[in-house]
Amino acid sequence: MDEIIKPKKQKLHRKIYKEYKSATTKEIWEGLRDNFTFGFIGATLVVFIATKTDMAVLLGYIVYYMFMGKIVNRPKYVTDLGKLIVFPIPSALGAFTGYKLSYFLIGLINLYL
C-alpha cells in the first residue's frame, strides 16, 4: 500500500514545487496576505457576535463586506499550490490570530466609540 501512496505524494510535491517556481513572488505574497486577512476578519466577527458587542459587529461587517468584494472578484485558485497551501494555511492562521486578538479589538472599540 505504501508503494502506491509514496509515488503519488512525490508527484504532488513536485507539482506544487513547479507551480511555486512558475508563480511570481508578488502573486504568492498577495494570496497569503489576502487569505490571512479573510480568515482574520471572519474569526473576529464570530467573537464579536458571541460577545454581543454591537458596535464591533457593525464595524466588523463593514470591513468584512468591503474586503469580500476583493475576495469574490479575484481569480480562483486552479493550482494545487493555491488550493493546498496559499488558501488554507494563511486563512487558518488569520482566523486563529483574529480569534485571539478579537477581545483586544473589542476593548479598543469600546474605549474609543
C-alpha positions as a Markdown table, in Angstrom:
| # | Residue | x | y | z |
|---|---|---|---|---|
| 1 | Met | 0.0 | 0.0 | 0.0 |
| 2 | Asp | 2.8 | 2.4 | 0.8 |
| 3 | Glu | 4.3 | 1.8 | -2.6 |
| 4 | Ile | 1.2 | 3.2 | -4.2 |
| 5 | Ile | 0.9 | 6.3 | -1.9 |
| 6 | Lys | 4.5 | 7.3 | -1.9 |
| 7 | Pro | 4.9 | 8.0 | -5.7 |
| 8 | Lys | 1.6 | 10.0 | -5.6 |
| 9 | Lys | 2.9 | 12.1 | -2.8 |
| 10 | Gln | 6.2 | 12.6 | -4.6 |
| 11 | Lys | 4.3 | 13.7 | -7.7 |
| 12 | Leu | 2.2 | 16.1 | -5.8 |
| 13 | His | 5.2 | 17.6 | -4.1 |
| 14 | Arg | 7.0 | 18.0 | -7.4 |
| 15 | Lys | 3.9 | 19.5 | -9.0 |
| 16 | Ile | 3.5 | 22.0 | -6.1 |
| 17 | Tyr | 7.2 | 22.9 | -6.4 |
| 18 | Lys | 6.8 | 23.6 | -10.1 |
| 19 | Glu | 3.8 | 25.7 | -9.5 |
| 20 | Tyr | 5.7 | 27.6 | -6.9 |
| 21 | Lys | 8.6 | 28.2 | -9.3 |
| 22 | Ser | 6.3 | 29.4 | -12.0 |
| 23 | Ala | 4.4 | 31.9 | -9.8 |
| 24 | Thr | 5.8 | 35.3 | -9.1 |
| 25 | Thr | 6.7 | 36.3 | -5.5 |
| 26 | Lys | 4.1 | 39.1 | -5.7 |
| 27 | Glu | 1.3 | 36.6 | -6.6 |
| 28 | Ile | 2.2 | 34.3 | -3.7 |
| 29 | Trp | 2.5 | 37.2 | -1.1 |
| 30 | Glu | -0.7 | 38.8 | -2.3 |
| 31 | Gly | -2.5 | 35.4 | -1.9 |
| 32 | Leu | -1.0 | 34.9 | 1.6 |
| 33 | Arg | -1.9 | 38.4 | 2.7 |
| 34 | Asp | -5.5 | 38.3 | 1.3 |
| 35 | Asn | -6.2 | 34.8 | 2.7 |
| 36 | Phe | -4.8 | 35.7 | 6.2 |
| 37 | Thr | -6.9 | 38.9 | 6.2 |
| 38 | Phe | -10.0 | 37.0 | 5.1 |
| 39 | Gly | -9.5 | 34.4 | 8.0 |
| 40 | Phe | -8.8 | 37.2 | 10.5 |
| 41 | Ile | -11.9 | 39.2 | 9.7 |
| 42 | Gly | -14.1 | 36.1 | 9.7 |
| 43 | Ala | -12.9 | 34.9 | 13.1 |
| 44 | Thr | -13.2 | 38.3 | 14.7 |
| 45 | Leu | -16.8 | 38.6 | 13.5 |
| 46 | Val | -17.6 | 35.3 | 15.3 |
| 47 | Val | -16.3 | 36.6 | 18.6 |
| 48 | Phe | -17.9 | 40.0 | 18.2 |
| 49 | Ile | -21.3 | 38.3 | 17.6 |
| 50 | Ala | -20.7 | 35.8 | 20.5 |
| 51 | Thr | -19.9 | 38.7 | 22.9 |
| 52 | Lys | -22.8 | 40.8 | 21.7 |
| 53 | Thr | -20.7 | 43.8 | 21.1 |
| 54 | Asp | -22.9 | 45.6 | 18.7 |
| 55 | Met | -20.5 | 48.3 | 17.6 |
| 56 | Ala | -17.8 | 45.8 | 16.9 |
| 57 | Val | -20.2 | 43.6 | 15.0 |
| 58 | Leu | -21.3 | 46.6 | 12.8 |
| 59 | Leu | -17.7 | 47.6 | 12.1 |
| 60 | Gly | -16.7 | 44.0 | 11.6 |
| 61 | Tyr | -19.4 | 43.5 | 9.0 |
| 62 | Ile | -18.5 | 46.8 | 7.2 |
| 63 | Val | -14.8 | 45.7 | 6.9 |
| 64 | Tyr | -15.8 | 42.1 | 6.0 |
| 65 | Tyr | -18.0 | 43.1 | 3.2 |
| 66 | Met | -15.6 | 45.7 | 1.9 |
| 67 | Phe | -12.9 | 43.0 | 1.8 |
| 68 | Met | -15.4 | 40.4 | 0.4 |
| 69 | Gly | -15.5 | 42.4 | -2.9 |
| 70 | Lys | -11.8 | 41.8 | -3.3 |
| 71 | Ile | -12.0 | 38.1 | -2.5 |
| 72 | Val | -15.0 | 37.4 | -4.8 |
| 73 | Asn | -13.6 | 39.2 | -7.8 |
| 74 | Arg | -10.2 | 37.6 | -7.8 |
| 75 | Pro | -9.3 | 34.6 | -10.0 |
| 76 | Lys | -10.0 | 31.2 | -8.5 |
| 77 | Tyr | -7.1 | 29.0 | -7.3 |
| 78 | Val | -6.7 | 26.4 | -10.0 |
| 79 | Thr | -3.3 | 25.1 | -8.9 |
| 80 | Asp | -2.5 | 22.7 | -6.1 |
| 81 | Leu | -0.2 | 25.3 | -4.6 |
| 82 | Gly | -3.2 | 27.6 | -4.3 |
| 83 | Lys | -5.7 | 25.0 | -3.2 |
| 84 | Leu | -3.5 | 23.2 | -0.7 |
| 85 | Ile | -1.1 | 25.9 | 0.6 |
| 86 | Val | -1.9 | 29.5 | -0.3 |
| 87 | Phe | -5.5 | 29.4 | 0.7 |
| 88 | Pro | -6.0 | 27.1 | 3.7 |
| 89 | Ile | -2.8 | 27.8 | 5.7 |
| 90 | Pro | -2.9 | 31.6 | 5.8 |
| 91 | Ser | -6.7 | 31.6 | 6.2 |
| 92 | Ala | -6.4 | 29.3 | 9.3 |
| 93 | Leu | -3.5 | 31.3 | 10.8 |
| 94 | Gly | -5.5 | 34.5 | 10.2 |
| 95 | Ala | -8.6 | 33.0 | 11.8 |
| 96 | Phe | -6.7 | 31.9 | 14.8 |
| 97 | Thr | -5.0 | 35.3 | 15.1 |
| 98 | Gly | -8.3 | 37.1 | 14.8 |
| 99 | Tyr | -9.8 | 34.8 | 17.4 |
| 100 | Lys | -7.0 | 35.6 | 19.8 |
| 101 | Leu | -6.9 | 39.4 | 19.2 |
| 102 | Ser | -10.7 | 40.0 | 18.9 |
| 103 | Tyr | -11.1 | 40.6 | 22.7 |
| 104 | Phe | -8.4 | 43.2 | 22.5 |
| 105 | Leu | -10.1 | 44.8 | 19.5 |
| 106 | Ile | -13.4 | 44.8 | 21.4 |
| 107 | Gly | -11.7 | 46.7 | 24.2 |
| 108 | Leu | -10.4 | 49.3 | 21.8 |
| 109 | Ile | -13.7 | 49.8 | 20.1 |
| 110 | Asn | -15.5 | 50.2 | 23.4 |
| 111 | Leu | -12.8 | 52.6 | 24.6 |
| 112 | Tyr | -13.0 | 54.9 | 21.5 |
| 113 | Leu | -16.6 | 54.6 | 20.4 |
